[in-house]
Amino acid sequence: MEFFKFSFSFFVFFALVHPLLLVPNTVLCDDDEDNLLQGFNSNRQSQGVAPLVKNGKADCLANEIADAMEDQTCTTFATGAKVVPASQSQIPDYPKFLKKCNIDPNTTSDGVILPVCVPDLVPTLLLTNYTHTSYSKYLNNSKFTGAGLGSEDDWMVVVLTTGTPTGSFSAAAATLFANVACLFSLVLGLSVFFLID
């Protein structure tokens, strides 16, 4: 009987831990994006501003927007040196992207979306398009503390986040509640199982 208890406990442990080992690493190392973020942070450091920290939710959103812009011409948002931040209304399917990335829309109003089109995403031209245009006022603003970057073909999208509740790009509350409820149910179920045993 003791062996059965041990075997069953091991099975429960394995069943709970095994799926976590199969989950792919959600932090993808993309050299173009990492190098660009490093360039932003070097520029911010020279201005005496704290570095931007990667924000996973903003990364997801930036990738979704970049994927959607893939077939658009470069003149859609950026023409020469005139670069303006994209508004949510300029991005088709913006609510769908927020939902897919599990972002509460109420946590995005202080953020900014900065798309740039550079043929072949040449690193020096890409950094220049961000740091020597009107985008630099956003990139060097201490209000922004986090960044998400996504690229597709000739498009790079940077999503800047803040440390405020209205700019944090946090998870949707309903999903967070559901995850907590699921975890609580699991713990309760295991507690009942071990108490009965």
C-alpha positions in Angstrom: 0.0 0.0 0.0 2.9 2.3 0.8 4.4 1.7 -2.7 1.0 2.6 -4.2 0.9 5.9 -2.3 4.4 6.8 -3.5 3.7 5.8 -7.1 0.5 7.7 -7.2 2.2 10.8 -5.6 5.0 10.6 -8.1 2.4 10.3 -10.9 0.5 13.4 -9.7 3.8 15.3 -9.4 4.9 14.2 -12.9 1.5 15.0 -14.4 1.7 18.5 -13.0 5.3 19.3 -13.8 5.7 17.5 -17.1 3.5 20.0 -19.2 5.6 22.9 -17.8 8.7 21.3 -19.2 7.1 21.1 -22.7 6.1 24.8 -22.9 8.4 26.5 -25.3 10.6 29.3 -24.1 8.5 32.5 -24.5 11.5 34.8 -24.6 12.8 34.7 -28.1 16.2 36.1 -28.9 15.9 38.1 -32.0 19.2 39.8 -32.8 17.7 42.7 -34.8 15.3 43.6 -32.0 17.8 43.0 -29.2 20.4 45.2 -30.9 17.8 47.9 -31.5 16.8 47.9 -27.9 20.4 48.0 -26.9 20.8 51.1 -29.2 17.8 52.7 -27.6 19.2 52.1 -24.1 22.7 53.5 -25.1 20.9 56.6 -26.4 18.8 56.9 -23.2 21.9 56.4 -21.1 23.7 59.3 -22.9 20.6 61.4 -22.1 20.7 60.4 -18.4 17.5 58.3 -18.7 17.0 54.8 -17.2 17.1 52.0 -19.7 13.9 50.4 -21.2 13.1 47.0 -19.9 11.6 44.3 -22.2 7.8 43.9 -21.7 6.5 40.5 -22.8 2.9 41.7 -23.5 4.2 44.7 -25.5 6.5 42.3 -27.4 3.5 40.2 -28.3 1.5 43.2 -29.4 4.5 44.6 -31.5 4.8 41.3 -33.3 1.1 41.1 -34.0 1.1 44.6 -35.4 4.3 44.0 -37.5 2.7 40.8 -38.9 -0.4 42.8 -39.9 1.8 45.5 -41.6 3.9 43.1 -43.5 2.1 43.7 -46.8 1.8 47.5 -46.5 4.0 49.9 -48.3 6.5 51.9 -46.5 4.6 55.1 -47.0 1.7 54.0 -44.8 3.2 55.4 -41.6 6.6 56.7 -42.4 7.5 58.9 -45.4 11.1 60.1 -45.3 11.9 61.9 -42.1 8.3 62.5 -41.2 7.5 59.8 -38.7 4.4 59.9 -36.5 3.2 57.4 -33.9 0.5 55.1 -35.0 -2.9 55.6 -33.3 -4.9 52.6 -32.3 -7.5 53.5 -35.0 -4.8 53.2 -37.7 -4.1 49.6 -36.8 -6.6 47.2 -38.2 -7.7 44.5 -35.7 -6.1 46.3 -32.7 -8.7 44.9 -30.3 -8.1 41.4 -31.6 -4.4 41.8 -31.1 -4.9 43.0 -27.5 -7.1 39.9 -26.9 -4.6 37.5 -28.5 -1.8 39.0 -26.3 -4.0 38.9 -23.2 -3.7 42.7 -22.7 -6.4 44.7 -20.8 -7.3 47.6 -23.1 -7.5 49.9 -20.0 -3.7 49.4 -19.5 -2.7 50.8 -22.9 -3.8 54.4 -23.1 -0.4 55.8 -21.8 1.6 53.7 -24.2 2.8 54.5 -27.7 3.2 52.5 -30.9 6.1 53.4 -33.1 6.2 51.7 -36.5 9.1 52.2 -38.9 9.6 50.8 -42.4 13.3 50.3 -43.4 14.1 48.1 -46.4 15.8 44.9 -45.2 15.8 46.4 -41.6 19.3 47.7 -42.0 20.4 48.1 -38.3 22.0 51.6 -38.7 19.1 53.0 -40.7 16.6 51.5 -38.3 18.3 53.0 -35.3 18.5 56.4 -37.1 14.9 56.3 -38.1 14.0 56.0 -34.4 16.6 58.2 -32.7 16.9 61.1 -35.3 13.2 61.7 -36.0 10.2 62.8 -33.9 10.3 59.3 -32.3 13.3 60.3 -30.2 11.1 62.4 -27.9 9.3 59.2 -26.9 12.4 57.1 -26.7 14.2 59.6 -24.5 11.2 60.3 -22.3 11.7 58.9 -18.7 7.9 58.3 -18.6 8.4 55.2 -20.7 10.0 52.4 -18.8 9.4 49.3 -21.0 9.4 48.3 -24.6 8.2 45.5 -26.8 9.7 45.1 -30.3 8.4 43.1 -33.3 9.5 42.9 -36.9 8.3 41.5 -40.1 9.9 42.0 -43.5 10.7 45.7 -43.8 8.6 46.7 -40.7 9.8 47.2 -37.2 7.3 48.1 -34.5 8.2 49.4 -31.1 5.6 49.6 -28.3 6.6 51.7 -25.4 5.0 51.1 -22.0 4.9 53.1 -18.7 5.1 52.1 -15.1 1.5 53.4 -14.6 -1.6 51.2 -14.5 -2.8 52.9 -17.7 0.4 52.2 -19.6 1.6 48.9 -18.3 0.1 46.7 -20.9 -1.0 44.3 -18.2 -2.9 41.1 -18.5 -6.6 41.2 -18.9 -8.2 41.0 -15.4 -10.8 38.3 -16.4 -8.0 35.9 -17.6 -5.9 36.7 -14.5 -8.9 35.8 -12.3 -9.6 32.6 -14.3 -5.9 31.6 -13.8 -6.1 32.2 -10.1 -9.4 30.4 -9.8 -7.9 27.4 -11.8 -4.8 27.3 -9.5 -7.0 27.5 -6.4 -9.1 24.6 -7.7 -6.0 22.5 -8.3 -4.6 23.2 -4.9 -7.9 22.5 -3.2 -8.3 19.3 -5.1 -4.9 18.1 -4.2 -5.4 19.1 -0.6 -8.6 17.1 -0.4 -6.9 14.1 -2.1 -4.1 14.1 0.4 -6.4 14.6 3.4 -8.5 11.7 2.4 -5.5 9.5 2.0 
